[in-house]
Amino acid sequence: MAKVEDVLLKMKINPSDVRFSDLCLVCTDYFGQARHKSGSHHIYKTPWKGDPRINIQNHKGKAKAYQVKQVLLAIEKLEVENAIEK
């Protein structure tokens, strides 16, 4: 699990320099397997209503910075909701 934690730290420090494969690793760890993998897009389901998905895109092996930030916000929301439930 240290790998996921290391990638999360890297994502927080520099969201514009994250490999797409690392972002997929983090998304799979938090949201499960991608429900849709087509071309350069991977879509992950989130447990809340509204916009219940994370859409990430491979751009020459790198993740797009704005999508990395969206994933970080979704992880934060997930952790807050899990903390409230406990």
HTML snippet that shows the backbone in 3Dmol.js (N, CA, C, O; Angstrom):
<script src="https://3Dmol.org/build/3Dmol-min.js"></script>
<div id="view" style="width:600px;height:400px;position:relative"></div>
<script>
const pdb = `
ATOM      1  N   MET A   1       0.808  -1.207   0.000  1.00  0.00           N
ATOM      2  CA  MET A   1       0.000   0.000   0.000  1.00  0.00           C
ATOM      3  C   MET A   1       0.846   1.265   0.000  1.00  0.00           C
ATOM      4  O   MET A   1       0.353   2.349  -0.309  1.00  0.00           O
ATOM      5  N   ALA A   2       2.098   1.126   0.341  1.00  0.00           N
ATOM      6  CA  ALA A   2       2.957   2.312   0.373  1.00  0.00           C
ATOM      7  C   ALA A   2       3.027   2.973  -0.996  1.00  0.00           C
ATOM      8  O   ALA A   2       3.187   4.190  -1.089  1.00  0.00           O
ATOM      9  N   LYS A   3       2.910   2.192  -2.046  1.00  0.00           N
ATOM     10  CA  LYS A   3       2.974   2.745  -3.400  1.00  0.00           C
ATOM     11  C   LYS A   3       1.846   3.753  -3.623  1.00  0.00           C
ATOM     12  O   LYS A   3       2.083   4.839  -4.153  1.00  0.00           O
ATOM     13  N   VAL A   4       0.628   3.404  -3.224  1.00  0.00           N
ATOM     14  CA  VAL A   4      -0.507   4.305  -3.393  1.00  0.00           C
ATOM     15  C   VAL A   4      -0.302   5.572  -2.575  1.00  0.00           C
ATOM     16  O   VAL A   4      -0.582   6.674  -3.046  1.00  0.00           O
ATOM     17  N   GLU A   5       0.178   5.415  -1.368  1.00  0.00           N
ATOM     18  CA  GLU A   5       0.425   6.581  -0.515  1.00  0.00           C
ATOM     19  C   GLU A   5       1.513   7.480  -1.115  1.00  0.00           C
ATOM     20  O   GLU A   5       1.409   8.706  -1.064  1.00  0.00           O
ATOM     21  N   ASP A   6       2.542   6.870  -1.677  1.00  0.00           N
ATOM     22  CA  ASP A   6       3.611   7.647  -2.319  1.00  0.00           C
ATOM     23  C   ASP A   6       3.081   8.432  -3.519  1.00  0.00           C
ATOM     24  O   ASP A   6       3.426   9.597  -3.715  1.00  0.00           O
ATOM     25  N   VAL A   7       2.243   7.779  -4.313  1.00  0.00           N
ATOM     26  CA  VAL A   7       1.665   8.448  -5.486  1.00  0.00           C
ATOM     27  C   VAL A   7       0.757   9.589  -5.048  1.00  0.00           C
ATOM     28  O   VAL A   7       0.779  10.662  -5.651  1.00  0.00           O
ATOM     29  N   LEU A   8      -0.048   9.368  -3.998  1.00  0.00           N
ATOM     30  CA  LEU A   8      -0.924  10.435  -3.489  1.00  0.00           C
ATOM     31  C   LEU A   8      -0.116  11.656  -3.059  1.00  0.00           C
ATOM     32  O   LEU A   8      -0.493  12.791  -3.351  1.00  0.00           O
ATOM     33  N   LEU A   9       0.972  11.422  -2.379  1.00  0.00           N
ATOM     34  CA  LEU A   9       1.822  12.535  -1.950  1.00  0.00           C
ATOM     35  C   LEU A   9       2.376  13.276  -3.162  1.00  0.00           C
ATOM     36  O   LEU A   9       2.393  14.507  -3.187  1.00  0.00           O
ATOM     37  N   LYS A  10       2.825  12.535  -4.158  1.00  0.00           N
ATOM     38  CA  LYS A  10       3.350  13.152  -5.382  1.00  0.00           C
ATOM     39  C   LYS A  10       2.257  13.954  -6.093  1.00  0.00           C
ATOM     40  O   LYS A  10       2.509  15.041  -6.613  1.00  0.00           O
ATOM     41  N   MET A  11       1.039  13.403  -6.109  1.00  0.00           N
ATOM     42  CA  MET A  11      -0.082  14.091  -6.752  1.00  0.00           C
ATOM     43  C   MET A  11      -0.371  15.430  -6.066  1.00  0.00           C
ATOM     44  O   MET A  11      -0.654  16.427  -6.730  1.00  0.00           O
ATOM     45  N   LYS A  12      -0.296  15.440  -4.745  1.00  0.00           N
ATOM     46  CA  LYS A  12      -0.572  16.662  -3.987  1.00  0.00           C
ATOM     47  C   LYS A  12       0.520  17.709  -4.196  1.00  0.00           C
ATOM     48  O   LYS A  12       0.238  18.906  -4.266  1.00  0.00           O
ATOM     49  N   ILE A  13       1.763  17.252  -4.295  1.00  0.00           N
ATOM     50  CA  ILE A  13       2.885  18.174  -4.449  1.00  0.00           C
ATOM     51  C   ILE A  13       2.930  18.773  -5.847  1.00  0.00           C
ATOM     52  O   ILE A  13       3.123  19.979  -6.005  1.00  0.00           O
ATOM     53  N   ASN A  14       2.751  17.927  -6.863  1.00  0.00           N
ATOM     54  CA  ASN A  14       2.869  18.396  -8.249  1.00  0.00           C
ATOM     55  C   ASN A  14       1.857  17.675  -9.145  1.00  0.00           C
ATOM     56  O   ASN A  14       2.201  16.681  -9.785  1.00  0.00           O
ATOM     57  N   PRO A  15       0.614  18.164  -9.197  1.00  0.00           N
ATOM     58  CA  PRO A  15      -0.412  17.482  -9.984  1.00  0.00           C
ATOM     59  C   PRO A  15      -0.164  17.491 -11.488  1.00  0.00           C
ATOM     60  O   PRO A  15      -0.810  16.742 -12.221  1.00  0.00           O
ATOM     61  N   SER A  16       0.742  18.309 -11.954  1.00  0.00           N
ATOM     62  CA  SER A  16       0.998  18.368 -13.396  1.00  0.00           C
ATOM     63  C   SER A  16       2.060  17.360 -13.844  1.00  0.00           C
ATOM     64  O   SER A  16       2.364  17.281 -15.034  1.00  0.00           O
ATOM     65  N   ASP A  17       2.625  16.592 -12.911  1.00  0.00           N
ATOM     66  CA  ASP A  17       3.656  15.622 -13.258  1.00  0.00           C
ATOM     67  C   ASP A  17       3.322  14.255 -12.669  1.00  0.00           C
ATOM     68  O   ASP A  17       4.084  13.707 -11.873  1.00  0.00           O
ATOM     69  N   VAL A  18       2.161  13.705 -13.076  1.00  0.00           N
ATOM     70  CA  VAL A  18       1.717  12.410 -12.581  1.00  0.00           C
ATOM     71  C   VAL A  18       1.519  11.483 -13.779  1.00  0.00           C
ATOM     72  O   VAL A  18       0.859  11.843 -14.754  1.00  0.00           O
ATOM     73  N   ARG A  19       2.092  10.304 -13.694  1.00  0.00           N
ATOM     74  CA  ARG A  19       1.903   9.333 -14.768  1.00  0.00           C
ATOM     75  C   ARG A  19       0.467   8.822 -14.746  1.00  0.00           C
ATOM     76  O   ARG A  19      -0.127   8.657 -13.681  1.00  0.00           O
ATOM     77  N   PHE A  20      -0.073   8.577 -15.908  1.00  0.00           N
ATOM     78  CA  PHE A  20      -1.439   8.085 -16.020  1.00  0.00           C
ATOM     79  C   PHE A  20      -1.590   6.740 -15.305  1.00  0.00           C
ATOM     80  O   PHE A  20      -2.604   6.501 -14.649  1.00  0.00           O
ATOM     81  N   SER A  21      -0.607   5.875 -15.427  1.00  0.00           N
ATOM     82  CA  SER A  21      -0.681   4.554 -14.784  1.00  0.00           C
ATOM     83  C   SER A  21      -0.732   4.688 -13.261  1.00  0.00           C
ATOM     84  O   SER A  21      -1.406   3.905 -12.592  1.00  0.00           O
ATOM     85  N   ASP A  22      -0.021   5.681 -12.711  1.00  0.00           N
ATOM     86  CA  ASP A  22      -0.067   5.920 -11.271  1.00  0.00           C
ATOM     87  C   ASP A  22      -1.437   6.433 -10.843  1.00  0.00           C
ATOM     88  O   ASP A  22      -1.951   6.043  -9.796  1.00  0.00           O
ATOM     89  N   LEU A  23      -2.027   7.311 -11.657  1.00  0.00           N
ATOM     90  CA  LEU A  23      -3.360   7.825 -11.338  1.00  0.00           C
ATOM     91  C   LEU A  23      -4.381   6.690 -11.394  1.00  0.00           C
ATOM     92  O   LEU A  23      -5.290   6.638 -10.566  1.00  0.00           O
ATOM     93  N   CYS A  24      -4.242   5.791 -12.351  1.00  0.00           N
ATOM     94  CA  CYS A  24      -5.133   4.626 -12.432  1.00  0.00           C
ATOM     95  C   CYS A  24      -5.001   3.753 -11.183  1.00  0.00           C
ATOM     96  O   CYS A  24      -5.998   3.253 -10.662  1.00  0.00           O
ATOM     97  N   LEU A  25      -3.781   3.574 -10.711  1.00  0.00           N
ATOM     98  CA  LEU A  25      -3.539   2.787  -9.502  1.00  0.00           C
ATOM     99  C   LEU A  25      -4.284   3.379  -8.314  1.00  0.00           C
ATOM    100  O   LEU A  25      -4.928   2.654  -7.555  1.00  0.00           O
ATOM    101  N   VAL A  26      -4.196   4.690  -8.154  1.00  0.00           N
ATOM    102  CA  VAL A  26      -4.866   5.368  -7.041  1.00  0.00           C
ATOM    103  C   VAL A  26      -6.384   5.269  -7.189  1.00  0.00           C
ATOM    104  O   VAL A  26      -7.085   4.965  -6.223  1.00  0.00           O
ATOM    105  N   CYS A  27      -6.888   5.524  -8.385  1.00  0.00           N
ATOM    106  CA  CYS A  27      -8.341   5.462  -8.614  1.00  0.00           C
ATOM    107  C   CYS A  27      -8.874   4.062  -8.359  1.00  0.00           C
ATOM    108  O   CYS A  27      -9.938   3.911  -7.759  1.00  0.00           O
ATOM    109  N   THR A  28      -8.159   3.041  -8.799  1.00  0.00           N
ATOM    110  CA  THR A  28      -8.595   1.667  -8.575  1.00  0.00           C
ATOM    111  C   THR A  28      -8.599   1.339  -7.091  1.00  0.00           C
ATOM    112  O   THR A  28      -9.491   0.637  -6.615  1.00  0.00           O
ATOM    113  N   ASP A  29      -7.616   1.836  -6.356  1.00  0.00           N
ATOM    114  CA  ASP A  29      -7.537   1.590  -4.918  1.00  0.00           C
ATOM    115  C   ASP A  29      -8.716   2.229  -4.176  1.00  0.00           C
ATOM    116  O   ASP A  29      -9.259   1.627  -3.249  1.00  0.00           O
ATOM    117  N   TYR A  30      -9.112   3.428  -4.570  1.00  0.00           N
ATOM    118  CA  TYR A  30     -10.175   4.143  -3.866  1.00  0.00           C
ATOM    119  C   TYR A  30     -11.570   3.866  -4.425  1.00  0.00           C
ATOM    120  O   TYR A  30     -12.536   3.847  -3.663  1.00  0.00           O
ATOM    121  N   PHE A  31     -11.699   3.654  -5.723  1.00  0.00           N
ATOM    122  CA  PHE A  31     -13.015   3.568  -6.353  1.00  0.00           C
ATOM    123  C   PHE A  31     -13.313   2.216  -7.006  1.00  0.00           C
ATOM    124  O   PHE A  31     -14.412   2.021  -7.525  1.00  0.00           O
ATOM    125  N   GLY A  32     -12.369   1.289  -6.993  1.00  0.00           N
ATOM    126  CA  GLY A  32     -12.573  -0.007  -7.628  1.00  0.00           C
ATOM    127  C   GLY A  32     -12.164   0.036  -9.091  1.00  0.00           C
ATOM    128  O   GLY A  32     -11.656   1.043  -9.584  1.00  0.00           O
ATOM    129  N   GLN A  33     -12.392  -1.070  -9.768  1.00  0.00           N
ATOM    130  CA  GLN A  33     -12.017  -1.164 -11.175  1.00  0.00           C
ATOM    131  C   GLN A  33     -12.785  -0.150 -12.017  1.00  0.00           C
ATOM    132  O   GLN A  33     -13.937   0.172 -11.728  1.00  0.00           O
ATOM    133  N   ALA A  34     -12.139   0.338 -13.042  1.00  0.00           N
ATOM    134  CA  ALA A  34     -12.791   1.279 -13.958  1.00  0.00           C
ATOM    135  C   ALA A  34     -13.988   0.585 -14.597  1.00  0.00           C
ATOM    136  O   ALA A  34     -13.887  -0.558 -15.043  1.00  0.00           O
ATOM    137  N   ARG A  35     -15.122   1.280 -14.638  1.00  0.00           N
ATOM    138  CA  ARG A  35     -16.304   0.672 -15.241  1.00  0.00           C
ATOM    139  C   ARG A  35     -16.282   0.813 -16.753  1.00  0.00           C
ATOM    140  O   ARG A  35     -17.034   0.145 -17.462  1.00  0.00           O
ATOM    141  N   HIS A  36     -15.412   1.689 -17.238  1.00  0.00           N
ATOM    142  CA  HIS A  36     -15.320   1.916 -18.676  1.00  0.00           C
ATOM    143  C   HIS A  36     -13.878   2.273 -19.022  1.00  0.00           C
ATOM    144  O   HIS A  36     -13.301   3.204 -18.461  1.00  0.00           O
ATOM    145  N   LYS A  37     -13.313   1.523 -19.946  1.00  0.00           N
ATOM    146  CA  LYS A  37     -11.969   1.822 -20.457  1.00  0.00           C
ATOM    147  C   LYS A  37     -12.080   1.853 -21.969  1.00  0.00           C
ATOM    148  O   LYS A  37     -12.237   0.817 -22.614  1.00  0.00           O
ATOM    149  N   SER A  38     -11.998   3.035 -22.519  1.00  0.00           N
ATOM    150  CA  SER A  38     -12.125   3.163 -23.960  1.00  0.00           C
ATOM    151  C   SER A  38     -11.097   4.152 -24.461  1.00  0.00           C
ATOM    152  O   SER A  38     -11.122   5.325 -24.090  1.00  0.00           O
ATOM    153  N   GLY A  39     -10.209   3.688 -25.289  1.00  0.00           N
ATOM    154  CA  GLY A  39      -9.184   4.586 -25.816  1.00  0.00           C
ATOM    155  C   GLY A  39      -8.346   5.167 -24.695  1.00  0.00           C
ATOM    156  O   GLY A  39      -7.740   4.430 -23.917  1.00  0.00           O
ATOM    157  N   SER A  40      -8.311   6.468 -24.614  1.00  0.00           N
ATOM    158  CA  SER A  40      -7.483   7.124 -23.601  1.00  0.00           C
ATOM    159  C   SER A  40      -8.257   7.442 -22.327  1.00  0.00           C
ATOM    160  O   SER A  40      -7.666   7.948 -21.372  1.00  0.00           O
ATOM    161  N   HIS A  41      -9.563   7.161 -22.279  1.00  0.00           N
ATOM    162  CA  HIS A  41     -10.396   7.495 -21.123  1.00  0.00           C
ATOM    163  C   HIS A  41     -10.654   6.288 -20.233  1.00  0.00           C
ATOM    164  O   HIS A  41     -10.894   5.181 -20.714  1.00  0.00           O
ATOM    165  N   HIS A  42     -10.599   6.522 -18.930  1.00  0.00           N
ATOM    166  CA  HIS A  42     -11.005   5.542 -17.925  1.00  0.00           C
ATOM    167  C   HIS A  42     -12.020   6.235 -17.028  1.00  0.00           C
ATOM    168  O   HIS A  42     -11.803   7.365 -16.591  1.00  0.00           O
ATOM    169  N   ILE A  43     -13.130   5.552 -16.755  1.00  0.00           N
ATOM    170  CA  ILE A  43     -14.189   6.147 -15.936  1.00  0.00           C
ATOM    171  C   ILE A  43     -14.402   5.264 -14.717  1.00  0.00           C
ATOM    172  O   ILE A  43     -14.609   4.056 -14.837  1.00  0.00           O
ATOM    173  N   TYR A  44     -14.348   5.888 -13.534  1.00  0.00           N
ATOM    174  CA  TYR A  44     -14.523   5.198 -12.264  1.00  0.00           C
ATOM    175  C   TYR A  44     -15.806   5.687 -11.603  1.00  0.00           C
ATOM    176  O   TYR A  44     -16.139   6.870 -11.674  1.00  0.00           O
ATOM    177  N   LYS A  45     -16.523   4.769 -10.959  1.00  0.00           N
ATOM    178  CA  LYS A  45     -17.770   5.098 -10.280  1.00  0.00           C
ATOM    179  C   LYS A  45     -17.472   5.547  -8.854  1.00  0.00           C
ATOM    180  O   LYS A  45     -16.634   4.958  -8.171  1.00  0.00           O
ATOM    181  N   THR A  46     -18.161   6.589  -8.412  1.00  0.00           N
ATOM    182  CA  THR A  46     -18.042   7.058  -7.032  1.00  0.00           C
ATOM    183  C   THR A  46     -19.342   6.751  -6.292  1.00  0.00           C
ATOM    184  O   THR A  46     -20.383   6.583  -6.928  1.00  0.00           O
ATOM    185  N   PRO A  47     -19.303   6.674  -4.958  1.00  0.00           N
ATOM    186  CA  PRO A  47     -20.480   6.236  -4.205  1.00  0.00           C
ATOM    187  C   PRO A  47     -21.526   7.315  -3.912  1.00  0.00           C
ATOM    188  O   PRO A  47     -22.516   7.026  -3.240  1.00  0.00           O
ATOM    189  N   TRP A  48     -21.345   8.518  -4.382  1.00  0.00           N
ATOM    190  CA  TRP A  48     -22.315   9.568  -4.059  1.00  0.00           C
ATOM    191  C   TRP A  48     -23.178   9.925  -5.260  1.00  0.00           C
ATOM    192  O   TRP A  48     -22.853   9.615  -6.406  1.00  0.00           O
ATOM    193  N   LYS A  49     -24.286  10.588  -4.957  1.00  0.00           N
ATOM    194  CA  LYS A  49     -25.218  11.001  -6.015  1.00  0.00           C
ATOM    195  C   LYS A  49     -24.732  12.298  -6.649  1.00  0.00           C
ATOM    196  O   LYS A  49     -23.777  12.914  -6.175  1.00  0.00           O
ATOM    197  N   GLY A  50     -25.382  12.694  -7.698  1.00  0.00           N
ATOM    198  CA  GLY A  50     -24.973  13.909  -8.410  1.00  0.00           C
ATOM    199  C   GLY A  50     -24.169  13.512  -9.628  1.00  0.00           C
ATOM    200  O   GLY A  50     -24.716  12.969 -10.588  1.00  0.00           O
ATOM    201  N   ASP A  51     -22.899  13.773  -9.598  1.00  0.00           N
ATOM    202  CA  ASP A  51     -22.010  13.382 -10.689  1.00  0.00           C
ATOM    203  C   ASP A  51     -21.177  12.201 -10.183  1.00  0.00           C
ATOM    204  O   ASP A  51     -20.061  12.397  -9.704  1.00  0.00           O
ATOM    205  N   PRO A  52     -21.705  10.986 -10.284  1.00  0.00           N
ATOM    206  CA  PRO A  52     -21.066   9.830  -9.639  1.00  0.00           C
ATOM    207  C   PRO A  52     -19.960   9.177 -10.454  1.00  0.00           C
ATOM    208  O   PRO A  52     -19.943   7.956 -10.612  1.00  0.00           O
ATOM    209  N   ARG A  53     -19.042   9.977 -10.969  1.00  0.00           N
ATOM    210  CA  ARG A  53     -17.976   9.369 -11.755  1.00  0.00           C
ATOM    211  C   ARG A  53     -16.705  10.208 -11.705  1.00  0.00           C
ATOM    212  O   ARG A  53     -16.727  11.413 -11.454  1.00  0.00           O
ATOM    213  N   ILE A  54     -15.619   9.529 -11.952  1.00  0.00           N
ATOM    214  CA  ILE A  54     -14.309  10.154 -12.132  1.00  0.00           C
ATOM    215  C   ILE A  54     -13.872   9.774 -13.538  1.00  0.00           C
ATOM    216  O   ILE A  54     -13.792   8.590 -13.866  1.00  0.00           O
ATOM    217  N   ASN A  55     -13.594  10.752 -14.355  1.00  0.00           N
ATOM    218  CA  ASN A  55     -13.175  10.521 -15.733  1.00  0.00           C
ATOM    219  C   ASN A  55     -11.734  11.005 -15.871  1.00  0.00           C
ATOM    220  O   ASN A  55     -11.449  12.191 -15.705  1.00  0.00           O
ATOM    221  N   ILE A  56     -10.829  10.074 -16.176  1.00  0.00           N
ATOM    222  CA  ILE A  56      -9.426  10.452 -16.350  1.00  0.00           C
ATOM    223  C   ILE A  56      -8.996  10.093 -17.765  1.00  0.00           C
ATOM    224  O   ILE A  56      -9.558   9.203 -18.404  1.00  0.00           O
ATOM    225  N   GLN A  57      -7.990  10.808 -18.231  1.00  0.00           N
ATOM    226  CA  GLN A  57      -7.578  10.674 -19.623  1.00  0.00           C
ATOM    227  C   GLN A  57      -6.062  10.566 -19.718  1.00  0.00           C
ATOM    228  O   GLN A  57      -5.325  11.303 -19.064  1.00  0.00           O
ATOM    229  N   ASN A  58      -5.622   9.637 -20.543  1.00  0.00           N
ATOM    230  CA  ASN A  58      -4.198   9.441 -20.797  1.00  0.00           C
ATOM    231  C   ASN A  58      -3.759  10.412 -21.889  1.00  0.00           C
ATOM    232  O   ASN A  58      -4.307  10.405 -22.992  1.00  0.00           O
ATOM    233  N   HIS A  59      -2.774  11.240 -21.578  1.00  0.00           N
ATOM    234  CA  HIS A  59      -2.247  12.181 -22.566  1.00  0.00           C
ATOM    235  C   HIS A  59      -0.741  11.963 -22.661  1.00  0.00           C
ATOM    236  O   HIS A  59       0.034  12.545 -21.902  1.00  0.00           O
ATOM    237  N   LYS A  60      -0.341  11.117 -23.602  1.00  0.00           N
ATOM    238  CA  LYS A  60       1.076  10.804 -23.831  1.00  0.00           C
ATOM    239  C   LYS A  60       1.738  10.233 -22.576  1.00  0.00           C
ATOM    240  O   LYS A  60       2.877  10.573 -22.255  1.00  0.00           O
ATOM    241  N   GLY A  61       1.009   9.359 -21.868  1.00  0.00           N
ATOM    242  CA  GLY A  61       1.560   8.707 -20.680  1.00  0.00           C
ATOM    243  C   GLY A  61       1.382   9.486 -19.395  1.00  0.00           C
ATOM    244  O   GLY A  61       1.654   8.962 -18.315  1.00  0.00           O
ATOM    245  N   LYS A  62       0.938  10.713 -19.485  1.00  0.00           N
ATOM    246  CA  LYS A  62       0.746  11.559 -18.307  1.00  0.00           C
ATOM    247  C   LYS A  62      -0.742  11.777 -18.063  1.00  0.00           C
ATOM    248  O   LYS A  62      -1.557  11.674 -18.980  1.00  0.00           O
ATOM    249  N   ALA A  63      -1.077  12.076 -16.832  1.00  0.00           N
ATOM    250  CA  ALA A  63      -2.446  12.447 -16.476  1.00  0.00           C
ATOM    251  C   ALA A  63      -2.569  13.960 -16.596  1.00  0.00           C
ATOM    252  O   ALA A  63      -1.606  14.691 -16.364  1.00  0.00           O
ATOM    253  N   LYS A  64      -3.740  14.414 -16.954  1.00  0.00           N
ATOM    254  CA  LYS A  64      -3.970  15.855 -17.048  1.00  0.00           C
ATOM    255  C   LYS A  64      -4.087  16.430 -15.644  1.00  0.00           C
ATOM    256  O   LYS A  64      -4.731  15.834 -14.781  1.00  0.00           O
ATOM    257  N   ALA A  65      -3.472  17.577 -15.412  1.00  0.00           N
ATOM    258  CA  ALA A  65      -3.389  18.160 -14.069  1.00  0.00           C
ATOM    259  C   ALA A  65      -4.765  18.436 -13.478  1.00  0.00           C
ATOM    260  O   ALA A  65      -4.987  18.187 -12.292  1.00  0.00           O
ATOM    261  N   TYR A  66      -5.697  18.948 -14.287  1.00  0.00           N
ATOM    262  CA  TYR A  66      -7.010  19.259 -13.729  1.00  0.00           C
ATOM    263  C   TYR A  66      -7.744  17.991 -13.311  1.00  0.00           C
ATOM    264  O   TYR A  66      -8.546  18.023 -12.377  1.00  0.00           O
ATOM    265  N   GLN A  67      -7.484  16.877 -13.988  1.00  0.00           N
ATOM    266  CA  GLN A  67      -8.103  15.616 -13.612  1.00  0.00           C
ATOM    267  C   GLN A  67      -7.469  15.041 -12.350  1.00  0.00           C
ATOM    268  O   GLN A  67      -8.156  14.414 -11.544  1.00  0.00           O
ATOM    269  N   VAL A  68      -6.183  15.245 -12.171  1.00  0.00           N
ATOM    270  CA  VAL A  68      -5.514  14.837 -10.933  1.00  0.00           C
ATOM    271  C   VAL A  68      -6.123  15.594  -9.759  1.00  0.00           C
ATOM    272  O   VAL A  68      -6.374  15.010  -8.705  1.00  0.00           O
ATOM    273  N   LYS A  69      -6.360  16.887  -9.936  1.00  0.00           N
ATOM    274  CA  LYS A  69      -6.972  17.690  -8.878  1.00  0.00           C
ATOM    275  C   LYS A  69      -8.393  17.218  -8.589  1.00  0.00           C
ATOM    276  O   LYS A  69      -8.810  17.212  -7.431  1.00  0.00           O
ATOM    277  N   GLN A  70      -9.145  16.824  -9.615  1.00  0.00           N
ATOM    278  CA  GLN A  70     -10.499  16.304  -9.414  1.00  0.00           C
ATOM    279  C   GLN A  70     -10.462  15.003  -8.617  1.00  0.00           C
ATOM    280  O   GLN A  70     -11.302  14.785  -7.745  1.00  0.00           O
ATOM    281  N   VAL A  71      -9.500  14.148  -8.912  1.00  0.00           N
ATOM    282  CA  VAL A  71      -9.361  12.893  -8.179  1.00  0.00           C
ATOM    283  C   VAL A  71      -9.017  13.175  -6.721  1.00  0.00           C
ATOM    284  O   VAL A  71      -9.565  12.535  -5.823  1.00  0.00           O
ATOM    285  N   LEU A  72      -8.125  14.115  -6.476  1.00  0.00           N
ATOM    286  CA  LEU A  72      -7.771  14.465  -5.099  1.00  0.00           C
ATOM    287  C   LEU A  72      -8.983  14.984  -4.329  1.00  0.00           C
ATOM    288  O   LEU A  72      -9.165  14.639  -3.162  1.00  0.00           O
ATOM    289  N   LEU A  73      -9.809  15.805  -4.966  1.00  0.00           N
ATOM    290  CA  LEU A  73     -11.026  16.301  -4.316  1.00  0.00           C
ATOM    291  C   LEU A  73     -12.004  15.165  -4.036  1.00  0.00           C
ATOM    292  O   LEU A  73     -12.633  15.135  -2.978  1.00  0.00           O
ATOM    293  N   ALA A  74     -12.137  14.233  -4.973  1.00  0.00           N
ATOM    294  CA  ALA A  74     -13.038  13.095  -4.779  1.00  0.00           C
ATOM    295  C   ALA A  74     -12.548  12.203  -3.638  1.00  0.00           C
ATOM    296  O   ALA A  74     -13.359  11.711  -2.853  1.00  0.00           O
ATOM    297  N   ILE A  75     -11.255  11.992  -3.537  1.00  0.00           N
ATOM    298  CA  ILE A  75     -10.690  11.191  -2.447  1.00  0.00           C
ATOM    299  C   ILE A  75     -10.937  11.878  -1.117  1.00  0.00           C
ATOM    300  O   ILE A  75     -11.290  11.227  -0.133  1.00  0.00           O
ATOM    301  N   GLU A  76     -10.754  13.192  -1.084  1.00  0.00           N
ATOM    302  CA  GLU A  76     -11.001  13.952   0.141  1.00  0.00           C
ATOM    303  C   GLU A  76     -12.472  13.833   0.552  1.00  0.00           C
ATOM    304  O   GLU A  76     -12.773  13.623   1.727  1.00  0.00           O
ATOM    305  N   LYS A  77     -13.370  13.965  -0.399  1.00  0.00           N
ATOM    306  CA  LYS A  77     -14.801  13.845  -0.122  1.00  0.00           C
ATOM    307  C   LYS A  77     -15.127  12.446   0.403  1.00  0.00           C
ATOM    308  O   LYS A  77     -15.899  12.302   1.350  1.00  0.00           O
ATOM    309  N   LEU A  78     -14.543  11.427  -0.207  1.00  0.00           N
ATOM    310  CA  LEU A  78     -14.756  10.052   0.212  1.00  0.00           C
ATOM    311  C   LEU A  78     -14.266   9.837   1.645  1.00  0.00           C
ATOM    312  O   LEU A  78     -14.947   9.197   2.446  1.00  0.00           O
ATOM    313  N   GLU A  79     -13.094  10.368   1.963  1.00  0.00           N
ATOM    314  CA  GLU A  79     -12.538  10.203   3.306  1.00  0.00           C
ATOM    315  C   GLU A  79     -13.367  10.942   4.344  1.00  0.00           C
ATOM    316  O   GLU A  79     -13.537  10.448   5.459  1.00  0.00           O
ATOM    317  N   VAL A  80     -13.888  12.121   3.997  1.00  0.00           N
ATOM    318  CA  VAL A  80     -14.742  12.873   4.925  1.00  0.00           C
ATOM    319  C   VAL A  80     -16.034  12.099   5.187  1.00  0.00           C
ATOM    320  O   VAL A  80     -16.470  11.983   6.333  1.00  0.00           O
ATOM    321  N   GLU A  81     -16.642  11.572   4.129  1.00  0.00           N
ATOM    322  CA  GLU A  81     -17.874  10.803   4.292  1.00  0.00           C
ATOM    323  C   GLU A  81     -17.632   9.533   5.119  1.00  0.00           C
ATOM    324  O   GLU A  81     -18.476   9.161   5.934  1.00  0.00           O
ATOM    325  N   ASN A  82     -16.510   8.879   4.922  1.00  0.00           N
ATOM    326  CA  ASN A  82     -16.189   7.680   5.700  1.00  0.00           C
ATOM    327  C   ASN A  82     -15.936   8.020   7.157  1.00  0.00           C
ATOM    328  O   ASN A  82     -16.278   7.237   8.043  1.00  0.00           O
ATOM    329  N   ALA A  83     -15.334   9.188   7.420  1.00  0.00           N
ATOM    330  CA  ALA A  83     -15.066   9.610   8.797  1.00  0.00           C
ATOM    331  C   ALA A  83     -16.378   9.924   9.517  1.00  0.00           C
ATOM    332  O   ALA A  83     -16.517   9.641  10.707  1.00  0.00           O
ATOM    333  N   ILE A  84     -17.334  10.505   8.804  1.00  0.00           N
ATOM    334  CA  ILE A  84     -18.629  10.847   9.399  1.00  0.00           C
ATOM    335  C   ILE A  84     -19.400   9.568   9.743  1.00  0.00           C
ATOM    336  O   ILE A  84     -20.057   9.503  10.782  1.00  0.00           O
ATOM    337  N   GLU A  85     -19.322   8.562   8.887  1.00  0.00           N
ATOM    338  CA  GLU A  85     -20.031   7.306   9.109  1.00  0.00           C
ATOM    339  C   GLU A  85     -19.485   6.538  10.298  1.00  0.00           C
ATOM    340  O   GLU A  85     -20.227   5.789  10.933  1.00  0.00           O
ATOM    341  N   LYS A  86     -18.225   6.701  10.612  1.00  0.00           N
ATOM    342  CA  LYS A  86     -17.619   5.958  11.730  1.00  0.00           C
ATOM    343  C   LYS A  86     -17.945   6.582  13.015  1.00  0.00           C
ATOM    344  O   LYS A  86     -17.522   6.094  14.063  1.00  0.00           O
TER     345      LYS A  86
END
`;
const viewer = $3Dmol.createViewer("view");
viewer.addModel(pdb, "pdb");
viewer.setStyle({}, {cartoon: {color: "spectrum"}});
viewer.zoomTo();
viewer.render();
</script>
